[in-house]
Amino acid sequence: MGVTESGARKKRQKRNMRRAILMTIGLAGVLTVAAVAPGAVQLLKVTGINARLRYQTKTVLGKLKQKGEIEFVERNGKRYVQLTERGERVLELSGERLATAKPKKWDRRYRLVMFDIPERRKRIRDALRFKMSDVGFLRVQDSAWVYPYDCEEFIALLKAELHLGKDVLYAVIEEIDNDAWIRKHFNLPLD
């Protein structure tokens, strides 16, 4: 692996650690500081990050505090971590926020979400389909859904919430053949 690839990999790992911790706090609402590390490590396994990054949790918490995305609160002699408004915005916890977070101008890229969830996990598969439909994704095939705006963090959160790791793929696509019906569905320019 070259220097550039190695550097990109380290940045990706740090970014994923940050997201995993924010998702852990976001899903739980408020967590004791002692509970953040184990929860984050479990979430890291789901998101594909090696558990050896466990030691970084404390450092990442400090950086998230500096950025104003989390805050430490003390109740009954215990120290807790909770998301701030800024942290919630970063995380895009709810589908309503995803739907309202549309940029003024479309970047001319589609976000494709594909999944292959076995029949024995049918309830999870149905929950994923329902949530994506509820948020505004368009079903192009049974296991392929499209959305025209950035939704990577939302999909990461959904994967973590439903315990889906490699079963769900997220791709950014420049072009889709015969996409007029997709553009019409999302009220995008037809040019």
ABEGO torsion letter per residue (X at the ends): XBAAAAAAAAAAAAAAAAAAAAAAAAAAGBBBAAAAAAAAAAAAAAAGBBAAAAAAAAAAAAAAAAAGABBBBBBGGBBBBBBBAAAAAAAGABAAAAAAABBABBAGBBBBBBBBBBAAAAAAAAAAAAAAAAAGBBBABAABBBBABBAAAAAAAAAAAAGBBAABBBBBBABBBGAAAAAAAAGBBAX
